[in-house]
Every structure is written in structure tokens, then in C-alpha cells.
Amino acid sequence: MRKRTGTRRVDTMISAYVEWREASRLVHDAYRGWASATGLRARAAFWRCMAALDAQEWAAQVYPSLGWRVRHSGASDGDLSGQLAA
């Protein structure tokens, strides 16, 4: 049961990493849209950029907290190989 829980935690951490990477890409895309927008479109693009930054910030906070939990859930010396192999 312990290995299964560890595996789920690692899977959750990997999913959080993927979500953070996707959020980072969306920030990049939103910023490019804002940088090239003019007039009223610039205002909407700015708010899209801010929303993307908020989402990225949230993802950037979740990912390391999950990493900390995985690291301290029984792996010795921070070695995740046992949990990944489970």
C-alpha cells in the first residue's frame, strides 16, 4: 500500500509539473499577444496576460509543495527511484 501511495504522489507531482509548464507557455503566448496588440485589444490582451500569470503563479506554488511531500514520504536521502519503480 505504501508503494502505491508513493507512486500516486509522484504521478501527482509530475502532473503538477506538466501543468506548470503549460501555464508558463500560456504566459509566453499571452505576453506576445499583449506586446503586439493596440487599442482596445491591448486592454483585453493585458488582462489575459495577468490571468495567465496568476495561473502560472498558482502552479509554481503547487509543484514544489508536492515535491516536498514526495521527497519526505519515505524515500531515503531524497531518492525517488524506489517510488518511481513501484
MODELLER restraints for C-alpha pairs under 7 A, 6 or more apart:
rsr = mdl.restraints
at = mdl.atoms
rsr.add(forms.Gaussian(group=physical.xy_distance, feature=features.Distance(at['CA:3:A'], at['CA:83:A']), mean=6.28, stdev=0.5))
rsr.add(forms.Gaussian(group=physical.xy_distance, feature=features.Distance(at['CA:3:A'], at['CA:86:A']), mean=5.68, stdev=0.5))
rsr.add(forms.Gaussian(group=physical.xy_distance, feature=features.Distance(at['CA:4:A'], at['CA:86:A']), mean=6.93, stdev=0.5))
rsr.add(forms.Gaussian(group=physical.xy_distance, feature=features.Distance(at['CA:6:A'], at['CA:70:A']), mean=6.96, stdev=0.5))
rsr.add(forms.Gaussian(group=physical.xy_distance, feature=features.Distance(at['CA:6:A'], at['CA:83:A']), mean=5.54, stdev=0.5))
rsr.add(forms.Gaussian(group=physical.xy_distance, feature=features.Distance(at['CA:7:A'], at['CA:83:A']), mean=5.56, stdev=0.5))
rsr.add(forms.Gaussian(group=physical.xy_distance, feature=features.Distance(at['CA:7:A'], at['CA:84:A']), mean=6.22, stdev=0.5))
rsr.add(forms.Gaussian(group=physical.xy_distance, feature=features.Distance(at['CA:7:A'], at['CA:86:A']), mean=6.25, stdev=0.5))
rsr.add(forms.Gaussian(group=physical.xy_distance, feature=features.Distance(at['CA:9:A'], at['CA:70:A']), mean=6.02, stdev=0.5))
rsr.add(forms.Gaussian(group=physical.xy_distance, feature=features.Distance(at['CA:10:A'], at['CA:70:A']), mean=6.35, stdev=0.5))
rsr.add(forms.Gaussian(group=physical.xy_distance, feature=features.Distance(at['CA:13:A'], at['CA:63:A']), mean=6.29, stdev=0.5))
rsr.add(forms.Gaussian(group=physical.xy_distance, feature=features.Distance(at['CA:13:A'], at['CA:66:A']), mean=5.51, stdev=0.5))
rsr.add(forms.Gaussian(group=physical.xy_distance, feature=features.Distance(at['CA:13:A'], at['CA:67:A']), mean=6.16, stdev=0.5))
rsr.add(forms.Gaussian(group=physical.xy_distance, feature=features.Distance(at['CA:16:A'], at['CA:59:A']), mean=6.89, stdev=0.5))
rsr.add(forms.Gaussian(group=physical.xy_distance, feature=features.Distance(at['CA:16:A'], at['CA:62:A']), mean=6.92, stdev=0.5))
rsr.add(forms.Gaussian(group=physical.xy_distance, feature=features.Distance(at['CA:16:A'], at['CA:63:A']), mean=5.27, stdev=0.5))
rsr.add(forms.Gaussian(group=physical.xy_distance, feature=features.Distance(at['CA:17:A'], at['CA:63:A']), mean=5.85, stdev=0.5))
rsr.add(forms.Gaussian(group=physical.xy_distance, feature=features.Distance(at['CA:19:A'], at['CA:59:A']), mean=6.64, stdev=0.5))
rsr.add(forms.Gaussian(group=physical.xy_distance, feature=features.Distance(at['CA:20:A'], at['CA:56:A']), mean=6.13, stdev=0.5))
rsr.add(forms.Gaussian(group=physical.xy_distance, feature=features.Distance(at['CA:20:A'], at['CA:59:A']), mean=4.93, stdev=0.5))
rsr.add(forms.Gaussian(group=physical.xy_distance, feature=features.Distance(at['CA:20:A'], at['CA:60:A']), mean=6.04, stdev=0.5))
rsr.add(forms.Gaussian(group=physical.xy_distance, feature=features.Distance(at['CA:23:A'], at['CA:52:A']), mean=6.72, stdev=0.5))
rsr.add(forms.Gaussian(group=physical.xy_distance, feature=features.Distance(at['CA:23:A'], at['CA:55:A']), mean=6.35, stdev=0.5))
rsr.add(forms.Gaussian(group=physical.xy_distance, feature=features.Distance(at['CA:23:A'], at['CA:56:A']), mean=4.86, stdev=0.5))
rsr.add(forms.Gaussian(group=physical.xy_distance, feature=features.Distance(at['CA:24:A'], at['CA:56:A']), mean=5.91, stdev=0.5))
rsr.add(forms.Gaussian(group=physical.xy_distance, feature=features.Distance(at['CA:26:A'], at['CA:52:A']), mean=6.17, stdev=0.5))
rsr.add(forms.Gaussian(group=physical.xy_distance, feature=features.Distance(at['CA:27:A'], at['CA:49:A']), mean=6.17, stdev=0.5))
rsr.add(forms.Gaussian(group=physical.xy_distance, feature=features.Distance(at['CA:27:A'], at['CA:52:A']), mean=5.08, stdev=0.5))
rsr.add(forms.Gaussian(group=physical.xy_distance, feature=features.Distance(at['CA:27:A'], at['CA:53:A']), mean=5.88, stdev=0.5))
rsr.add(forms.Gaussian(group=physical.xy_distance, feature=features.Distance(at['CA:30:A'], at['CA:45:A']), mean=6.85, stdev=0.5))
rsr.add(forms.Gaussian(group=physical.xy_distance, feature=features.Distance(at['CA:30:A'], at['CA:48:A']), mean=6.26, stdev=0.5))
rsr.add(forms.Gaussian(group=physical.xy_distance, feature=features.Distance(at['CA:30:A'], at['CA:49:A']), mean=4.84, stdev=0.5))
rsr.add(forms.Gaussian(group=physical.xy_distance, feature=features.Distance(at['CA:31:A'], at['CA:49:A']), mean=5.66, stdev=0.5))
rsr.add(forms.Gaussian(group=physical.xy_distance, feature=features.Distance(at['CA:33:A'], at['CA:45:A']), mean=6.21, stdev=0.5))
rsr.add(forms.Gaussian(group=physical.xy_distance, feature=features.Distance(at['CA:34:A'], at['CA:42:A']), mean=5.71, stdev=0.5))
rsr.add(forms.Gaussian(group=physical.xy_distance, feature=features.Distance(at['CA:34:A'], at['CA:45:A']), mean=4.66, stdev=0.5))
rsr.add(forms.Gaussian(group=physical.xy_distance, feature=features.Distance(at['CA:34:A'], at['CA:46:A']), mean=5.59, stdev=0.5))
rsr.add(forms.Gaussian(group=physical.xy_distance, feature=features.Distance(at['CA:37:A'], at['CA:45:A']), mean=6.96, stdev=0.5))
rsr.add(forms.Gaussian(group=physical.xy_distance, feature=features.Distance(at['CA:71:A'], at['CA:78:A']), mean=5.18, stdev=0.5))
rsr.add(forms.Gaussian(group=physical.xy_distance, feature=features.Distance(at['CA:71:A'], at['CA:80:A']), mean=6.98, stdev=0.5))
